[in-house]
Amino acid sequence: MFKNLFNKKEEKPMEIPQDWVFYACKVDNNPASIRINLALDKIAPIADYHHRTWFSVKLKDPDENGLPTNEEFPKICQIEDDIVDALTAKGAIMVGALKSNGTFDLYLYSKNTDRYDAIMGEVMAKNHSDYQFATDFKEDAEWEDYFNFLYPNDYQYQSIQNRKVLFQLSKHEDNPEIEREIDHWLYFDSEANRENYIDEVQQIGYKVLSKDFRDDMPKNAYQLNISRVNSTIDIDDYVWELIEIAHKYNADYDGWGCPIAK
């Protein structure tokens, strides 16, 4: 009744795409594990969501690498659920988490941070009073913490994608030890760079399957498809080598594929 009386429309909650992945890395020379919603890179930075919230809880009994033990992990998951539920109910977007150096950190973005500090304090006092925690807030309109800290580099990103392909292959009972032709896709900013890349990778056993010019690409329109016979066991090593060479020629590596082997 009141909504109609004042002619107000309820704000629809934003639909957030989901692609949660994790990867191992080092932060300040300490072993770390980062979990991030990669799908946000297609829509971030989100207009008006320029407040970054950081929540950090101190682990009680980290392992030798400063990460949660199996025994403490369920408790840390519960803390995460409680904090994230409380803040997302106030409009925050959870973007990533970090485990490293005896702490577990959460990163969220929101339109404002009104009472966020008090809300997190209330959650911890009510449900997890035996844990020490810290909070921090800052303006981050460009989502620098998401893109420049949490987001994986080229090698880490491709390792994540490699795991996805390997998982799909395993669902079809693929035998990773069997060698088969694995093809790779790359995109270049010039024909000259593409030809120089071809010259170099042919020396390590790759052959050209196709070359094309993609006029629908805003940049790096020179497409290349190459292949080499390998197993998929050490796929990260092969891919990282191709990415490293690609960096020399201003190219983007765009994934791989192969037939199922049984």
Phi, psi and omega in degrees: 000310182294326179297318179289323182299315182264003176057041179259145178253136176290136179284124179287137178296143181291135176276117184258121176295150185235127171207075185278127180223166175225158175206153178270146180199193173233140176234120185054041178068012177254142175304141183213158173229125181245133173245133187214147173272096183296332184297339181292340182295344179279340185235350182273152356286142182273131182305134178077344178269070187247014176254121178262128175251134177239130177234131182227129177244139181275126179291146179278323187218068180293157177282187185295343178263004181080017181252162180296142173281166177300328182289321183272342186305314180300324179293319179295321177298321180292320176300314178302311181302316183293316180293313182295318178300318182294320183278323178293332175295339178259010174103003181283156176244121176284128183242335182184169179216151182227132170246124180186146170054038175080014178227161174232121187243144175242145179233129180223155175236147182205169178287330176206174180234032181302120178065008181301317180299315180294320180298313180296322177297320179294318179299314182291320180294324183282318190246337187219049186293346181274002181249140173273143181212165177218156179225159178203148180225146175202159173283129180211068185297332181267004180056046182296324178296326178288308187279325187259348180240304183283327188290137181291152173284180185304318183290315179295319179300314182290328175299321176299313179295324177300317180299323180295317179294317179299322179296317179296320177297319181296328179295338178256020176061036176292142175262107186293345181280343182280128178283143177204170181285122178249124181253151186229147181243138178219158179228136187238158180273350179204157177294325180297316178295323178297317181293322178294322177296316179301315180303320184284317184283337175295333178289342178248023167099006180272149175239154181274127175266320179197155172227143182208162172244121183261098181286355176270359181267131180291334176207169181045060186273354182270105186271146177219135175237119182234166179209160174206151179279121179209166163275175178257004183299314182252041186299325179303317182298315181295316184292316179300323178297317179294322179293318180300317178292323180299324179299329181291337186239028176052043183249155174253125173279136188231027171104176184218167177205165180196160175287156176288136180240131181229000000 
